[in-house]
Amino acid sequence: MRPDGAPALVTGASSGIGEAIARRLAGRARPLVLTGRDRTRLDVVAAATGGRAVVADLTDPAGRAAVTDAVGVEVGLVVHAAGAGVAAPLDGTSAADVDTVLATDLAAPVQLTRALWPALRAARGHVVVVSSIAALGVADEAAYSAAKAGLRAFADALRLEDGAVGVTTVLPGAVDTPFLARRGYARAVPRPVPPGRVAEATLRAVERGRAEVFVPRWLRAASVVHGIAPGAFTALSRRFGGA
């Protein structure tokens, strides 16, 4: 589909990939509903894009209800870019952090998609889920990897369920976002890419009806190796993926 003139919703629009996608939908998607938890940053993005800001916690049913009410009965494009991350060995990750990551990165987009599904089907719309190369498994990010793998599987299942709705999974490598800076990312591979590059690849994939897009594209090779030779993938990850 082309987003031009289509009602759209972008989650996580206050920063990172979500903000970059929102800015590229400015003047194209109408209306454009933007949601996030940081009111100040979200208002800035909304003012720059002409979007409607809805401050909401998508892990809370009331927050999801506020977003679905703002969207109404018409939506052509839904982009799930909201996310939370935690970087620590599993035995150093708190139960609360695990719950937050799973609720934000997996349960919230599943529940929000379910709520918007009738409108998406009626519009023959498109859903984008921003997963991660971590869906293949990343050391010291077990909870995050689990959530992103689940999100990828959710998108795969949706494609089988109803051909009326397009579904695109985005699997970025390291992206230059505040989370990456906070965790002190120092891996040699993959190098961080700017959020704008992910946004451009995402909208291009939507327009071309692609099921999956990797950013940068060479990461698709990692997915292939993971599928046909998981032992080799593990060995390579341990050699090149360390901090």
N, C-alpha and C positions, 0 to 999 in steps of 0.2 A: 504494500500500500504506500501511498504518498501521504505524509502528514498534513499537507496543505489544506487548510479549511476544516480539518477534522478536530473535534473536541479531544483534548489530550490531558492526561494526568502524569505528572512526574513526581515520584517520591524521592526523598533525600535531596531535594532541590536546593538546599541552603549551602551546599559546598560540594567539592569534588566532582565526580562523574555526573551526578544528578544536576548540579548547577550548570555544568558545561552543556549538557543535553538541553536543559531549559533555555539557555541562551541561544542555542541553535534552532530552537522551535519558535523563538520570538517572531511574530509576524506571519508565521506559517500555521501553527495550530490555533484554532479558535473555537471555543475559549480554551485557555491554557490554565489548568489548575496545578498549583505547586504546593507540596507539603513537606514539612520538616519540623524539627523541634526547636531550632534556634530562631526565635522571632525576629531578632535584629537582622541577621544575615538573610533570612527568608524574605523579609520586607525589601531589602536591597535588590535581591534577584527579581522579585515580583515587579518592582518599579522599573527595572531595566528591561524587562521582557513583556510588560503589559499583562502579566499573569495574575491570577487570584491566589493570594497566599492563605493557606490553611495550616495553622500551627497545630500539630497533632502528634501524639505518641501512638504509632501504629501497632504496638504490642498490646494496647488497651482497646477493648471492644468499643468503648466510647469514642476513642480517637479515630478508629476505622469508620465508625458510623458518621462522624463529622465529615470525613473525606468523601464517603459515598454520597452523603447529602449534598455536598458541594458540587460533585460531578453531575448528579441528577440521573436522568434516564438515558442520556446520550453520551457515549464515549467511544472514540475510534482508536485511540492509542493509549496504552498504559505502560509506563516505564517504571519498573521496580529497581530503583537505584539506592534506596535507603539501606544502610548496613551498619553493623557494629563489629569490631574485631578485638581479639585478645591474643597477645603473643607471649606464650610461656609454656614450658613443659606441662604436660597434663597434671602431674602431681603438684605443680605450682600454680594451677589455675583454680580459682575459687568456684564453688558451686553456683554462686550468684552470677559470676561472669559467664559460666557455661549457659545458664538459663537466659541471660541477656542476649548472648550471641544467637542461640537457637531461636529465641522468640523474635528477634529483630530480623535476622537474615533468612529464616525459613518459614516459621509459622505465620508471621505478619503478611508476607507476600502471598502465601497460599490462601489465607483467609480473605484478604482484600480481593484477590482475583475471583474467588468463589462468589463474593458479594457483587462484583461487577460483571460476572459472566453473562447474565441475561442481556445486559446492554451491549456487551462486546459481540455477542452472537447476532443480535439484531442489526448491528452496524457492520457486521463482517469485518471486525476490527483486528487489532494486532496487539499482542502482549510482548514486552521485552523484559527478560529477567537478567539482571547483572549478576552473574555468578563470578567465578574466579578460576585461575589456573590452580588455585589451592584445592579445587574440587578433585584434583588428582592425588592430593595428600601432600602436606607441607609440614616439615618438622617444627615442633614447638607451636603449632597452630591446629591442634587436633579438633577442637570444638568448631573453629572457623571452617576448617576443611570439611567437617561433617555437614555443617549447614549449607555450604556452597555446593557440595556434591548432591545433597538432597534437593536443592533448588534446581540443579541441572536435570535431575531425574524427574522432578515435577514438570518442567517444561517439556521433556521428552514425552511424558504421559499425556499432557494436554494436546500435543500434536496428533496423537492417535485418537483422542476422544472426539474431536470435532474439527473437521477440515474447514469450517466456516471462519475460524479465527486463526490468524497467523501467529506463530510463536517464534521468537528469536532469543537464543541464549548468547550472552556476551561473556567471554572468558578472558579478562585482561590478566596480564602478568602484574608486576609491581607498577603502581600508578602513583604519581607524585601528589599525594593528598596529605592532609594533616595527620591522619592515622599513621602513615608511613614515617612521617617525621618523628612522631611521638615514640614509635617503637625502635627508632634508631636503626633503620634498615641499612644493612651493609653488604648484602649479597652481590656477588659479581654478576650473576645471571639469575633472572632477567634484569636488565637495567630499567629503572623507572621510566615510564612514558607520561607525558602531560595528559590531564583529564580531557582536554580538547581533542586529542587524537582518538581517544576511546569514543567520545561523543560522535565524531565524524564517522567512524567505522560503524557505530551502532545505527545511525540514521541511514547510512548507505545500505546496511544489511536489511533494514526494514523495507526500504524502497525496492530492493531486489528480491525480497522474500526468502532470505537465507535463514536456515535453521540455526546455525551456529557461526560465530565469528570470534576469532582469537586476535588479541592485540598485545604485542605485535604478532603478525601472521605466522612467523616461524614457530610459535608455541604449539601450533597444530601438530607439529612433528612429535612434540612431547606427549600429546594425547594419543597419537598412534602407537608410540613405543609403550606407553602405559597399558594400552589395550592388548598388544600382541606379545609383549615381553615385560611383564611387571617386575620381574627380578632385575632386569637390566635398567629399568626406569629407577628402581630404588637405589641401585648402585650409583647411577649418574647423579641422582638427587643428593646423595650423601657426599659425593665428590665436589659438585659444583654449587650446591644449594646452601652451603653453610654460611653463617654470618661472618 
